[in-house]
Amino acid sequence: MRSLLKNIVLTLLLVMTCSHAGLFSQQMLEMDEVNFKFKGQKTFDNSQLKDAVAISKSELYNKKILGDDILKLKKFYFDNGFFDVVVDTSVYINNEDEEASVTFIVTENSRYKIDSVVIKGIDNVSPDALVKLKKVQTIKNGDFYNKVLVIQQANEILDSLQNTGYMKARLQSDSGTIITRYKENSTANIQITVEGADTVYYFGKTEINIKDNIYGVRTEYPREEIVYKEGEMYSKAKKLDSERNMGKITIISSAKINPDSNATSNKIDFTADITLNKKHEITPYIKGANFENRFYRRRYKVPEQIFSFREQKLSA
């Protein structure tokens, strides 16, 4: 009986000790230091690596944050071409000061270089558009892989196509950019696949739609800022320039030129959807032009649209 009672008491003490240890392990520990240790080469400064992890900005030690940070640090290295990086951690707990210090242990391994860049889906692109496309070269063979630059390269390819008439050019939805890695020589092939680059589109008519036009602003006013002409080959750059020009007019808050989604031909009509500023927030708007060595200044008094021409001869 005494032996049984003794075993029960020992069991209770053991449970209490384990519970205490569990509570202690969950106590709030302040973060003291975040360090980085490298096995082999070191490519990035500690300040760059600290920006990539969240625990360096945390006041308290948190196991979940630390676990997430291992993945974040791997992604940081992966996005910069270190596809075989290994990240581990060690944690030192100062029980007396109730502080924790974290050390990330990094083995970078090889940094991959780009071996080739292939663009697919441009078989039907015109020769002139191909010439311009070849000038787009954000990344080239021999460069270290960098995810940001690969994305930039893909965007510039689309911009080039959309500025030469291929309005519907876009990255393939399921596999727009494919990275193939070769571990034996630490290289990567980049394949960018485009779809919709098979039809050249042209600007049709542009309707001006001024939302809640309580001031009676004339549609001719923003129409003057359109830099493309009807029948001209579509250009994303000219569309954006037109929107930007309209947005500079003080009475206009925003302008967005949208294509007709129901168009059935390659000549596309557009609508410029315009939102106005409040009347008391605007100032006069001046626009000038140089013609035959004379400067003409047009001053718009908004919103009444009263304007006058003043002629001033330019000095030699």
Stockholm file with secondary structure:
# STOCKHOLM 1.0

chainA/1-316         MRSLLKNIVLTLLLVMTCSHAGLFSQQMLEMDEVNFKFKGQKTFDNSQLKDAVAISKSELYNKKILGDDILKLKKFYFDNGFFDVVVDTSVYINNEDEEASVTFIVTENSRYKIDSVVIKGIDNVSPDALVKLKKVQTIKNGDFYNKVLVIQQANEILDSLQNTGYMKARLQSDSGTIITRYKENSTANIQITVEGADTVYYFGKTEINIKDNIYGVRTEYPREEIVYKEGEMYSKAKKLDSERNMGKITIISSAKINPDSNATSNKIDFTADITLNKKHEITPYIKGANFENRFYRRRYKVPEQIFSFREQKLSA
#=GR chainA/1-316 SS CHHHHHHHHHHHHHHHHHHHHHHHHTSCCEEEEEEEEESSCCCSCHHHHHHHCSGGGCSBCCHHHHHHHHHHHHHHHHHTTCTTCEEEEEEEEETTTTEEEEEEEEECCCCCEEEEEEEESCTTCCHHHHHHHHTCCSSCTTSBCCHHHHHHHHHHHHHHHHTTTCTTCEECTTTSEEEEEETTTTEEEEEEEEESTTCCCEEEEEEEEEETCTTCCCTHHHHTTCCSCTTSBCCHHHHHHHHHHHHHSTTEEEEEEEECTTCCSSEEEEEEEEEECCGGGCCCEEEEEEETTEEEEEEEETTTTEEEEEEEECCC
#=GC SS_cons         CHHHHHHHHHHHHHHHHHHHHHHHHTSCCEEEEEEEEESSCCCSCHHHHHHHCSGGGCSBCCHHHHHHHHHHHHHHHHHTTCTTCEEEEEEEEETTTTEEEEEEEEECCCCCEEEEEEEESCTTCCHHHHHHHHTCCSSCTTSBCCHHHHHHHHHHHHHHHHTTTCTTCEECTTTSEEEEEETTTTEEEEEEEEESTTCCCEEEEEEEEEETCTTCCCTHHHHTTCCSCTTSBCCHHHHHHHHHHHHHSTTEEEEEEEECTTCCSSEEEEEEEEEECCGGGCCCEEEEEEETTEEEEEEEETTTTEEEEEEEECCC
//
